[in-house]
């Protein structure tokens, strides 16, 4: 039974290995796929479409209002009395009543409420555009981090594979030396123990690659069998350290936080105009046509239809707004001050974030040079120790230490190379230009 299960498991593993499709993707291709399939970006696009429609809706308030009404009714008999309610008498009424009316009005002046409403809708449209760009940048940076981690793990996998070959070669050499009586069996044990540790570390890296690959495949809506391979040319990406002024300028132009805050200031200013519009009169051109029956303003009632029409100018002004709207205006002004304060706060925060990222970016170049030098020294040290070991001038522990130092130096350099590129994209994300 156990053998059958093992065979089944191996068959499943074989099938999934055969189905796996390796696909080399560049960061640019990753971004294009994210724009097309990311759920977050899709939601932001829907919000932008909604904002576009809201602008059209606000503009439609400039158009005339046209109302049409048709009514049929049953009229009961009337009751006629003296002023002291005496001498009541019944008044016969025609029981069928009808009303047909068409009314049109065109706003000429509304205190700026309609224009401010359109301006506010356009600002909300701009805000939705900024939110879409922000979602795109956020998703791109997340995928960039996944992609660079994937690249880093593939690099580390190569480093571990080289060290596995080195460890196996060292074990074979030590076994040959043992046969010659130049090495002890516990030397072989040490190398085998080190090899097992490297193999375990390699397994963890392979698992990490599988997890990152699954995340990216899901986010990009790729086939589950897709196995993403990073573009080898990425490591040669030119990421020259521009001066800080350049990055601060980029942030001032593209930072989504600053754009949101600036739009908040402009929206609060429109809020003040809308609050003030409530205190102003509105003027509209009106026209109407009525066709009513019967004529009930006469006694006895005239059982006929009566058509009349008019054209005129309507001025309406809520006098109570003169004392009711003051608090609304004060609140809108304070909201404007708050928005300006938040803009200043956001500007300071973005400036400091760019400065921090820029310093770390420069630091990564120094770190990279340091690790390159360390790798060079580790290789030289390993070569010296290996020569001494072969000439019986060094012990197995020295060889293990030298091999570990070489492994660490290679890992640190591989991580540092990707780290520099990551910090470059972090700067682009912070400045809103990713």
C-alpha positions in Angstrom: 0.0 0.0 0.0 2.8 2.4 0.9 4.6 1.7 -2.3 1.4 2.5 -4.3 1.0 5.8 -2.5 4.6 6.7 -3.1 4.2 5.9 -6.8 1.0 8.0 -7.0 2.8 10.9 -5.3 5.7 10.7 -7.7 3.3 10.6 -10.7 1.5 13.7 -9.4 4.8 15.5 -8.9 5.9 14.4 -12.4 2.7 15.7 -14.0 2.9 19.1 -12.2 6.5 19.4 -13.2 5.6 18.7 -16.8 2.8 21.2 -16.7 4.9 24.0 -15.3 5.6 26.7 -18.0 8.7 28.9 -17.4 8.1 32.5 -18.5 10.7 35.2 -18.5 9.1 38.6 -17.7 10.6 42.0 -17.5 9.4 44.6 -15.0 7.7 46.5 -17.8 5.7 43.4 -18.8 4.8 42.9 -15.1 3.5 46.4 -14.9 1.4 46.0 -18.1 -0.1 42.8 -16.8 -0.9 44.5 -13.4 -2.6 47.4 -15.2 -4.8 44.9 -17.0 -5.6 42.5 -14.2 -5.1 44.1 -10.8 -8.3 44.2 -8.8 -7.2 47.3 -6.9 -6.5 49.1 -10.2 -9.8 48.0 -11.6 -11.6 49.4 -8.6 -9.9 52.7 -9.0 -10.8 52.8 -12.7 -14.4 52.2 -11.8 -14.2 55.1 -9.3 -12.8 57.3 -12.0 -15.6 56.4 -14.4 -18.1 57.3 -11.6 -16.4 60.7 -11.2 -16.6 61.3 -14.9 -20.3 60.7 -14.9 -20.6 63.0 -11.8 -19.1 65.9 -13.8 -21.7 65.4 -16.6 -24.4 65.2 -13.9 -23.2 68.5 -12.4 -23.0 70.2 -15.8 -26.6 69.1 -16.6 -27.8 71.5 -13.9 -27.2 74.3 -16.4 -29.8 72.8 -18.7 -33.5 73.9 -18.4 -35.9 72.0 -16.2 -39.1 70.8 -18.0 -42.0 69.3 -16.0 -45.0 67.6 -17.5 -48.1 66.6 -15.4 -51.4 65.0 -16.3 -54.1 64.4 -13.7 -57.7 63.0 -13.8 -59.8 63.4 -10.7 -63.3 62.8 -9.2 -64.9 66.0 -7.8 -67.5 65.7 -5.0 -70.4 68.1 -4.7 -69.8 71.4 -3.0 -71.2 73.0 0.1 -72.2 76.7 0.2 -72.9 78.5 3.6 -73.2 82.0 4.9 -70.2 83.5 6.7 -71.8 82.5 10.0 -72.1 78.9 8.6 -75.9 79.2 8.3 -78.2 78.5 5.3 -76.1 75.6 4.0 -77.0 74.4 0.6 -75.6 71.8 -1.8 -73.9 72.8 -5.0 -73.9 70.4 -7.8 -70.5 69.8 -9.3 -69.4 68.1 -12.5 -67.7 65.0 -11.1 -64.9 64.6 -13.7 -61.9 66.9 -13.3 -58.8 67.1 -15.5 -55.5 68.9 -15.4 -52.7 69.1 -17.9 -49.6 71.3 -17.3 -46.2 71.9 -18.9 -43.8 74.1 -17.0 -40.2 75.0 -18.0 -37.6 77.0 -16.2 -34.0 78.1 -17.0 -31.7 79.2 -14.2 -30.1 82.5 -15.1 -28.3 83.2 -11.8 -28.0 80.9 -8.8 -25.4 82.7 -6.7 -22.7 80.5 -8.2 -24.0 77.3 -6.7 -24.2 75.4 -10.0 -20.8 76.6 -11.2 -19.2 75.7 -7.9 -20.9 72.3 -8.0 -19.4 71.7 -11.5 -16.0 72.8 -10.2 -16.3 70.5 -7.2 -17.2 67.6 -9.4 -14.2 68.2 -11.6 -12.0 68.3 -8.5 -13.4 65.0 -7.4 -12.7 63.7 -10.9 -9.1 64.9 -10.5 -9.0 63.2 -7.1 -10.2 59.9 -8.6 -7.4 60.3 -11.3 -4.8 60.7 -8.5 -6.2 57.7 -6.7 -5.9 55.6 -9.8 -2.3 56.7 -10.2 -1.7 56.0 -6.5 -3.2 52.5 -6.8 -1.1 51.8 -9.9 2.1 53.0 -8.1 1.3 50.9 -5.0 0.6 47.8 -7.0 3.7 48.3 -9.1 5.9 48.8 -6.1 4.5 45.7 -4.4 5.2 43.7 -7.6 8.6 45.2 -7.9 9.4 44.1 -4.4 8.2 40.6 -5.2 10.1 40.6 -8.5 13.4 41.7 -6.9 13.0 39.2 -4.1 12.5 36.6 -6.7 15.6 37.7 -8.6 17.5 37.7 -5.3 16.4 34.2 -4.4 17.3 32.9 -7.9 20.8 34.5 -7.4 21.1 33.0 -4.0 20.1 29.6 -5.5 23.0 29.9 -7.9 25.4 30.8 -5.1 24.2 27.8 -3.0 24.5 25.5 -6.0 28.1 26.6 -6.6 28.8 26.1 -2.9 27.2 22.6 -3.0 29.5 21.7 -5.8 32.4 23.1 -3.8 31.5 21.2 -0.7 31.1 18.0 -2.6 34.4 18.5 -4.3 36.0 19.2 -0.9 34.5 16.0 0.5 35.9 13.9 -2.3 39.3 15.6 -1.9 39.3 14.9 1.8 38.3 11.2 1.3 41.2 10.8 -1.0 43.5 12.4 1.6 42.1 10.1 4.2 43.0 7.1 2.2 46.5 8.5 2.0 46.5 9.0 5.8 46.6 12.8 5.4 43.1 13.5 6.8 40.9 12.2 9.6 37.4 10.8 9.2 35.9 13.5 11.4 37.1 16.1 8.7 34.8 14.4 6.2 32.0 14.5 8.8 32.4 18.2 9.2 32.2 18.8 5.5 29.2 16.5 5.2 27.5 18.4 8.0 28.2 21.7 6.3 26.8 20.3 3.0 23.6 19.2 4.8 23.2 22.8 6.2 23.7 24.2 2.7 21.1 21.8 1.2 18.6 22.8 3.9 19.2 26.5 3.2 18.7 25.8 -0.5 15.4 24.1 0.2 14.2 27.1 2.1 15.1 29.3 -0.9 13.3 27.0 -3.3 10.2 27.2 -1.1 10.5 31.0 -1.0 10.6 31.1 -4.8 7.4 29.0 -4.9 5.6 31.3 -2.5 6.6 34.5 -4.4 5.8 32.9 -7.7 2.3 32.0 -6.5 1.7 35.5 -5.2 2.7 37.1 -8.5 0.8 34.6 -10.7 -2.4 35.3 -8.7 -2.0 39.1 -8.9 -1.2 39.0 -12.6 -4.0 36.6 -13.4 -1.6 34.2 -15.1 -2.1 30.4 -15.5 -1.4 28.6 -12.2 1.3 26.5 -13.9 3.3 29.7 -14.9 6.8 29.8 -13.4 8.1 33.3 -13.5 11.7 33.9 -14.2 13.2 37.4 -13.7 15.0 39.1 -16.6 18.8 38.5 -16.3 19.4 42.0 -17.7 17.9 43.6 -14.6 21.2 43.5 -12.7 22.8 45.7 -15.4 20.1 48.4 -14.9 21.8 51.8 -14.7 20.8 53.4 -11.5 23.1 56.4 -11.2 22.7 58.4 -8.0 21.0 61.6 -9.1 21.3 64.5 -6.7 18.7 65.0 -4.0 17.3 68.2 -5.6 16.3 66.0 -8.6 14.3 63.6 -6.5 12.7 66.5 -4.4 11.7 68.1 -7.7 10.2 64.8 -8.8 8.2 64.5 -5.6 6.9 68.1 -5.9 5.7 67.2 -9.4 4.4 63.7 -9.0 3.8 62.8 -5.3 0.3 61.4 -4.9 0.2 62.6 -1.3 0.9 66.1 -2.3 -1.5 66.0 -5.2 -4.3 64.7 -2.9 -3.6 67.4 -0.3 -3.5 70.1 -3.0 -6.8 69.0 -4.4 -8.2 69.0 -0.8 -7.2 72.7 -0.5 -9.0 73.5 -3.8 -12.1 71.5 -2.8 -12.3 73.3 0.5 -12.1 76.7 -1.4 -15.0 75.6 -3.5 -16.8 74.6 -0.3 -16.6 78.2 0.9 -18.1 79.4 -2.4 -20.9 76.9 -2.1 -21.7 78.0 1.4 -21.8 81.6 0.3 -24.1 80.8 -2.6 -26.8 79.9 -0.1 -27.0 83.5 1.0 -27.6 84.8 -2.6 -30.9 85.0 -4.6 -31.6 82.9 -7.6 -33.1 84.2 -10.9 -34.8 81.9 -13.4 -36.7 82.4 -16.6 -40.0 80.4 -16.4 -42.8 79.5 -18.9 -45.9 77.4 -18.4 -49.1 76.2 -20.1 -52.1 74.8 -18.1 -55.2 73.1 -19.4 -57.7 72.6 -16.6 -61.3 71.7 -16.2 -63.9 72.3 -14.8 -63.7 76.0 -13.8 -64.3 75.8 -10.0 -63.7 79.4 -9.1 -67.2 80.3 -10.2 -70.5 79.4 -8.5 -72.2 77.7 -10.1 -69.2 75.8 -11.5 -68.6 76.2 -15.2 -68.3 72.7 -16.7 -65.7 73.7 -19.3 -62.0 73.4 -19.9 -59.8 76.5 -19.4 -56.4 76.9 -21.0 -53.9 79.6 -20.0 -50.1 80.2 -20.3 -47.5 82.6 -19.1 -43.8 83.5 -19.4 -42.0 85.4 -16.7 -39.0 85.9 -14.5 -38.8 84.3 -11.1 -36.6 85.6 -8.3 -36.3 83.6 -5.1 -34.3 84.5 -2.0 -34.3 82.7 1.3 -34.0 85.6 3.7 -33.5 83.2 6.6 -30.2 82.3 5.0 -28.8 85.7 5.9 -28.6 84.5 9.5 -28.6 80.7 9.1 -25.7 80.4 6.6 -23.1 82.3 8.6 -22.1 79.2 10.6 -21.9 77.2 7.4 -19.5 79.7 5.9 -17.4 79.8 9.1 -17.2 76.0 9.1 -16.2 76.0 5.4 -13.5 78.6 6.0 -12.0 76.5 8.9 -12.2 73.4 6.7 -10.1 75.4 4.1 -7.6 76.3 6.8 -7.4 72.7 7.9 -6.9 71.5 4.3 -4.0 74.0 3.8 -2.5 72.9 7.1 -2.6 69.3 6.0 -1.1 70.2 2.7 1.9 71.8 4.5 2.1 68.7 6.7 2.1 66.4 3.7 4.7 68.5 1.9 7.0 68.3 4.9 6.4 64.5 5.3 7.1 63.9 1.6 10.3 66.0 1.7 11.6 64.0 4.7 10.6 60.7 3.2 12.5 61.5 0.0 15.5 62.6 2.0 15.5 59.4 4.0 15.1 57.2 0.9 17.8 59.2 -0.9 20.3 58.7 2.0 19.6 55.0 2.0 20.0 54.9 -1.7 23.4 56.5 -1.6 24.3 54.2 1.3 23.5 51.2 -0.9 26.2 52.1 -3.3 28.8 52.3 -0.6 27.5 49.0 0.8 27.8 47.4 -2.7 31.4 48.5 -3.1 32.2 47.2 0.4 30.7 43.8 -0.4 32.6 43.6 -3.7 35.8 44.2 -1.8 34.8 41.6 0.8 34.1 39.0 -1.9 37.5 39.7 -3.4 39.2 39.2 -0.1 37.1 36.1 0.7 38.2 34.6 -2.6 41.8 35.4 -2.0 41.6 34.0 1.5 39.9 30.8 0.3 42.6 30.3 -2.3 45.3 30.7 0.3 43.7 28.4 2.8 43.0 25.8 0.1 46.6 25.8 -1.0 47.8 25.6 2.6 45.3 22.8 3.3 46.5 20.8 0.3 50.1 21.2 1.5 49.1 20.1 5.0 49.7 23.6 6.4 46.1 24.2 7.5 43.5 22.1 9.3 40.0 21.2 8.2 38.4 23.8 10.5 40.4 26.5 8.6 39.0 25.2 5.4 35.4 25.2 6.6 35.8 28.8 8.0 37.2 30.0 4.7 34.4 28.3 2.7 31.8 29.8 5.0 33.3 33.3 4.6 33.3 32.9 0.9 29.6 31.8 0.9 28.6 34.7 3.1 30.5 37.2 0.9 28.8 35.9 -2.2 25.4 36.0 -0.5 26.0 39.6 0.8 27.0 40.8 -2.7 24.0 39.2 -4.4 21.7 40.7 -1.8 23.4 44.1 -2.1 23.1 44.3 -5.8 19.3 43.7 -5.7 19.1 46.0 -2.6 20.5 49.0 -4.6 17.9 48.4 -7.4 15.2 48.1 -4.8 16.1 51.4 -3.1 16.0 53.0 -6.6 12.5 51.9 -7.1 11.6 52.9 -3.6 12.6 56.4 -4.4 10.5 56.4 -7.6 7.6 55.1 -5.6 8.0 57.8 -2.9 8.2 60.5 -5.5 5.1 59.1 -7.3 6.9 58.5 -10.5 6.9 54.7 -10.7 
